[in-house]
Amino acid sequence: EYAAAINSYSLTFPKGKIDKGEKVLEAANRELQEEIGFKSKNLDLIHVLDLAPGYIDHKTHIVTARQLIASKLVGDEPEELEIIKCPLSSINDFLANTENIDSRVYSALYVYFNITKR
C-alpha cells in the first residue's frame, strides 16, 4: 500500500485501527475482509508488540488467521490494495529480494517462526 512518509509503496500485512468497543480478533477479521477479501474461521492472537515505545504508545497485535474463506467488506483505503502471495517455504528469498517492507512484517514473521508454538 502507499506509504506517504516514504512517498512510495510499502509491503505490509493487513492492519488497521481497532474500533471503539471492538475486540482485537474482531478487528483483525474485519481488516482481513476490507483489505484482502477473506475472513478467517480460526484467529489467534500470538503476540503484542510496542511499535516505538520511545516515541509513541502504540501496540501492534500479531494475529494468525487460518481457514480463510472469501468475504469482502468495503474498506477505507484510498485505492485498491495489491495482494502479493508468497508460500512460507519461499519467504526468506522473497524478503531478501523485496524493497520497502514494513518492519512489522519482519517482527511478525520472527514471532511466528521463533517464539510461538505452531
C-alpha positions in Angstrom: 0.0 0.0 0.0 1.1 3.6 -0.5 3.2 4.9 2.4 3.2 8.7 2.5 6.2 9.1 4.7 8.4 7.4 2.1 6.4 8.6 -0.9 6.4 5.0 -2.2 4.6 1.8 -1.8 5.3 -0.5 1.1 4.7 -4.2 1.6 2.8 -4.9 4.8 0.4 -7.3 6.3 -3.3 -6.4 6.7 -3.6 -3.9 9.6 -5.8 -1.2 10.9 -7.4 0.5 13.8 -9.4 -1.3 16.5 -12.7 0.5 16.6 -14.2 1.5 19.9 -15.9 -1.5 21.6 -14.3 -3.9 19.1 -12.2 -6.8 20.3 -8.7 -7.5 18.8 -9.8 -10.6 16.9 -13.0 -8.9 15.6 -10.9 -6.1 14.3 -8.4 -8.5 12.7 -11.2 -10.3 10.9 -12.8 -7.1 9.7 -9.4 -5.8 8.4 -8.8 -9.1 6.5 -12.1 -8.7 4.8 -11.6 -5.0 4.0 -8.0 -5.3 2.8 -7.6 -8.8 1.2 -11.2 -10.1 0.7 -11.1 -13.0 3.1 -12.3 -13.8 6.6 -11.0 -16.4 9.0 -12.7 -19.2 10.9 -9.6 -19.5 13.1 -7.9 -16.4 14.5 -5.3 -16.5 17.3 -3.6 -13.6 19.0 0.1 -14.7 19.2 1.9 -11.6 20.4 1.6 -7.9 21.2 4.5 -5.5 20.2 5.2 -2.0 21.2 5.8 -0.2 17.9 8.2 2.5 19.0 7.8 3.0 22.8 10.4 5.7 22.9 8.2 7.9 20.7 4.6 6.7 20.8 2.2 4.5 22.8 1.1 2.1 20.0 0.5 -1.6 20.3 0.7 -3.9 17.3 -1.2 -7.2 17.8 0.1 -10.1 15.8 -2.7 -12.4 14.8 -2.6 -15.7 12.8 -5.5 -16.4 10.5 -6.3 -19.9 9.3 -9.2 -21.4 7.4 -9.7 -18.4 5.2 -12.9 -18.0 3.2 -13.8 -15.4 0.6 -15.6 -12.4 2.2 -15.2 -8.8 1.1 -16.1 -5.7 3.1 -15.7 -2.1 1.9 -12.6 -0.6 3.5 -11.3 2.9 4.0 -8.2 2.6 1.7 -8.0 5.4 -0.9 -7.1 2.8 -3.6 -7.3 -0.9 -4.1 -4.5 -2.8 -2.4 -2.3 -5.1 -4.4 -2.3 -8.6 -2.9 1.0 -10.4 -3.1 1.1 -14.1 -2.2 4.2 -15.9 -1.1 4.5 -19.5 0.2 6.1 -19.7 3.6 8.7 -22.0 2.1 9.9 -19.1 0.0 9.6 -16.3 2.5 13.3 -15.7 3.1 14.1 -15.3 -0.6 11.1 -13.1 -1.0 12.1 -10.8 1.8 15.7 -10.6 0.6 14.6 -9.5 -2.8 11.8 -7.0 -1.9 12.2 -3.4 -1.0 10.2 -1.2 1.3 8.9 -3.8 3.7 7.1 -2.6 6.8 9.2 -3.6 9.9 6.1 -5.1 11.4 6.3 -7.8 8.7 9.7 -8.9 9.9 8.6 -8.7 13.5 5.5 -10.8 12.9 7.4 -13.4 11.0 10.1 -13.6 13.6 7.5 -14.1 16.3 5.6 -16.7 14.2 8.7 -18.8 13.4 10.7 -18.3 16.6 8.5 -17.6 19.6 5.1 -19.2 19.1 4.5 -22.9 19.0 2.9 -23.6 15.7 
